[in-house]
Amino acid sequence: MISPYIIQTTISSTFDKLKEDENKNLFEIIVVATMSAGKSTVINALIGQELLYSANEATTATITRIHDKDGLPFFSGCAYGYQSELLKESNRIDAQTLKEWNADPSIKTIDLIGDIAAIKNDNAELVIYDTPGPNNSQDDNHEALTMEVINDGGYGLILYVLNATQLGVNDDRSLLEKIKEALEKDPSKEILFLLNKADCLDEEKGERLDQVVIRTQKYLTEIGFNNPTIIPTAANYALVLQKMLNEEQLTRSERSELRTALDTLNTNLIVTSTIETEQKLNLLNKIKKAKTEGRVKIANGNTITRQRLERSLMKSGFGVVNYLLQRKINSNSFIK
């Protein structure tokens, strides 16, 4: 297991929960991507809220550790320097605070704790590591920080985020070759490839998702990843759907994106993934059986059913991701 950062219990009583379960099994995953793949949005979609700052630039300069603890009402956090000294702390973390911490050059690591609602920690607690984008031309230290986490060796799974609209760029190939070398040292570790921004493909220009998945398989196989698990995702759609389910107020552009998500999302992202056929059928059946009750207000008195939001969320690709993560947590094949 990756050595946990020092937890300061003075910040909030919620941090005492970490000490209560010191011997709790942890399932640790590392999220990796080069710039513009949408990594921060992917992690926000995973945790169910817009916590990490995202923009079309290299926004991550630190290693952020997100510890899923069921039942907590919000996320708390601490920031540490390069000598593991506590620099900052907050009872209630928001995106602006994390943006400021991430921009502080004296901060190397950020430790967060809160409830990731989509995942239940029955057999283990999920821990997500967000790593710096290694192709930031302004900071060569980013790749060193990323590889430091990958080579540490205690995690069980890497989520590698690919940009569906920019496959095969040199930065991706270089990083993937290094990751392949690190994974060869421990066959028990796994890697899943999220083909993000699948919703940005233009079929009128011949950018068919099934063909992009095939090209991605070929590209990854050439690097040395045999039978790669590829999951097409639309993180922007997933996040706006999550915000709606959380009854957060949406901006005008987010409401437009919500309408597009509801109108265009279908089972294609599930069907074109390379997971097992039985797993696809289980997910498709789960979508059909989703019967969440209640309605959510959008704007101007308009409402939408939670059932439709939940079904669309599962169709965004994150139904597949959450399904696979939950299976790993429920199994006995994680690192203790």
C-alpha positions, 0 to 999 in steps of 0.5 A: 500500500502506498504510504499514507500522508500524515493525517492531522486530526485537529482539522475536523473530527471526520479525520478521526475516522481514518484512525478508527479504521487503521487496519481497514483494507484499501483499494488504491487506484492511480488516475493518469493522463497527459494534458487535455484528456479530461482527467480532472473531469473524469475524477470529478465524475467518479467522486460525484461532484465538481471538486477538482479544478478542470480547464484545457491546460495542465492544471494539476501540479500536485499529487492529490489523494482522495480517500472514500469514507462512506457517510461523511457529509462533505470533503475535508483536506490537508496540504503538505510540503516536500518534507511532509510538513503540514502547510494548509488545512480545511474543514470543507474543501471546494474547487476554489480551495483546491485550485489555490492549493494546486497552484502553490509551488510549496505544496507537493501532496494534498490529502482529501477525505469524503464520501464517493457516493457511487462506491460502497466500501463493504470490503475495502475503502477506495483511494484515488490518486490524481497525478500531475499531467506529465506533458506540461512543457513548463514543468519537467517535475510533473512527469517525475511526480507521476512516475514516483507514484506509479513506481511506488508499487502499492496500488492495485489499478491504474485508470489511464485516460485517453483523449478519443479525439487525439489518439497516438500522440507522442506524449501518450506513447512515451508515458504508456511505455514507461507505465508498461515497464512498471507494470511488468514488475508486478503482474497483479496490477491492472490497468483500465483505459478510459477513452474519454471525450467519446461524445466529441467524435463527429460521425459526419466526419467518419469518426465512428466510436466503434472504429476509434475503439478498434484503433485504440486496441491496435495502438495499445497492443503495439505498445505491449498491452495485450487485450486492453480493457477500453471504456469509452466515457463522456465525463462532461456529460457524467458530471453535469448529470451528477450535479443535477442529481445533487440538485445543484444549480446549473449554469446556462451552458451546463443546462444546455449540456444536460439537454444534449446528454439526455438527448444523445446518450444511449447504450453505445458507450457500453456496447463498444467497450471491450469488457466481457459480454456478460458484464455488458448484459448485466449493465444493460439490464441494470439500466432497464431496472433502474427505478429511482423515484422523485423529480429534480428541478432544472430551471423555470419550473421545469423538472426531470425524473431522477430515473432518467438522470440515473439511466443517462449517467450509467450510459455515460460510460461511468456506469461501466467504470463504477461497476468494475471498481465496485467488483474489485472492491468486493473481491479479495484481489486488492492490495492490503 
